[in-house]
């Protein structure tokens, strides 16, 4: 079911300072998405690629309510994975599947307490 580590998303309170630091380490800005919350606050995601082309990405986020590291795992079909995994009573679902610009996302907490963001079609 888990295909690969898609990315690790890090919170930053200073997007430009973090972007400058990580690009000085050799990462390259690959994409940027601005999203609005219901209260009108806009937050940003920036995807950074590593020099090794088959590597996962590092993503910077300044979401005002998510101040922790997120591990994103690629699955073939997020909604199907959710249907299969929700049978496991040890998994806590933080967010059921929802649409994004590139497919679907769901957020789960594993029995050991680690949180994973499932991404895919």
C-alpha positions as CSV (number, residue, x, y, z in Angstrom):
1,X,0.0,0.0,0.0
2,X,2.7,2.5,0.9
3,X,4.7,3.3,-2.3
4,X,7.4,5.7,-1.2
5,X,8.2,8.6,1.0
6,X,6.8,11.5,-1.0
7,X,8.1,14.4,1.1
8,X,8.8,15.7,4.6
9,X,7.0,19.0,5.3
10,X,8.7,21.3,7.8
11,X,7.0,24.3,9.6
12,X,8.7,27.7,9.4
13,X,7.6,31.0,10.8
14,X,10.0,32.8,8.4
15,X,9.5,31.4,4.9
16,X,12.1,33.6,3.1
17,X,14.8,32.9,5.7
18,X,14.2,29.1,5.6
19,X,14.1,29.2,1.8
20,X,17.4,31.0,1.7
21,X,19.0,28.5,4.1
22,X,17.8,25.4,2.3
23,X,18.7,26.6,-1.2
24,X,22.2,27.5,0.2
25,X,22.4,23.8,1.1
26,X,21.8,22.8,-2.6
27,X,18.1,22.3,-2.7
28,X,16.1,24.0,-5.5
29,X,12.6,25.5,-5.4
30,X,10.4,23.4,-7.5
31,X,6.9,24.6,-6.8
32,X,5.0,27.1,-4.6
33,X,1.3,27.0,-3.6
34,X,-0.5,29.7,-1.7
35,X,-3.7,28.6,0.1
36,X,-6.3,30.6,1.9
37,X,-7.9,29.4,5.2
38,X,-11.6,30.0,5.9
39,X,-10.7,33.2,7.9
40,X,-8.9,34.6,4.9
41,X,-5.4,34.0,6.2
42,X,-3.1,32.9,3.4
43,X,-0.3,30.4,4.0
44,X,2.3,28.9,1.6
45,X,3.9,25.6,0.7
46,X,7.2,25.5,-1.1
47,X,8.5,22.2,-2.6
48,X,12.3,21.8,-2.7
49,X,14.1,19.2,-4.7
50,X,17.4,17.6,-3.9
51,X,20.2,17.3,-6.5
52,X,19.7,13.5,-6.6
53,X,16.8,13.4,-9.1
54,X,15.0,10.3,-7.7
55,X,14.9,11.7,-4.1
56,X,11.9,12.7,-2.2
57,X,11.1,16.4,-1.6
58,X,11.5,18.7,1.3
59,X,8.5,21.0,1.7
60,X,8.4,24.3,3.7
61,X,5.0,25.3,5.2
62,X,4.0,28.4,7.2
63,X,0.5,27.1,8.1
64,X,-0.5,29.0,11.2
65,X,-1.9,25.9,13.0
66,X,0.5,23.1,11.9
67,X,3.8,23.7,13.7
68,X,5.2,20.2,13.4
69,X,6.9,18.0,10.8
70,X,4.6,16.0,8.5
71,X,5.7,12.8,6.7
72,X,3.9,12.3,3.4
73,X,3.6,8.8,2.0
74,X,2.6,8.2,-1.6
75,X,-0.2,5.6,-2.2
76,X,-1.9,4.6,-5.4
77,X,-5.4,5.7,-4.4
78,X,-5.9,7.7,-1.2
79,X,-9.7,7.0,-1.0
80,X,-9.2,3.3,-1.5
81,X,-6.4,3.2,1.1
82,X,-8.6,5.0,3.5
83,X,-11.5,2.5,3.0
84,X,-9.1,-0.4,3.6
85,X,-7.2,1.1,6.5
86,X,-10.3,2.4,8.4
87,X,-11.1,-1.3,9.2
88,X,-8.0,-1.2,11.5
89,X,-9.3,0.1,14.8
90,X,-5.8,1.0,15.9
91,X,-5.5,3.7,13.3
92,X,-6.8,7.2,14.3
93,X,-8.0,9.3,11.3
94,X,-7.2,12.9,11.7
95,X,-8.6,13.9,8.3
96,X,-10.7,11.8,5.9
97,X,-9.7,12.0,2.2
98,X,-10.1,15.5,0.7
99,X,-9.2,16.9,-2.7
100,X,-6.1,19.1,-3.4
101,X,-4.5,20.6,-6.5
102,X,-2.8,17.3,-7.3
103,X,-5.1,14.6,-6.1
104,X,-6.3,13.5,-2.7
105,X,-4.9,13.6,0.9
106,X,-5.8,11.9,4.1
107,X,-4.1,12.1,7.5
108,X,-3.8,9.2,9.9
109,X,-2.1,8.5,13.2
110,X,-0.5,5.0,13.4
111,X,-0.8,2.9,16.6
112,X,2.7,4.1,17.7
113,X,1.5,7.7,17.6
114,X,3.3,8.8,14.4
115,X,1.3,10.8,12.0
116,X,1.3,10.2,8.2
117,X,-0.2,12.2,5.4
118,X,-1.3,9.9,2.6
119,X,-1.1,11.5,-0.8
120,X,-2.0,10.2,-4.3
121,X,-4.9,10.1,-6.8
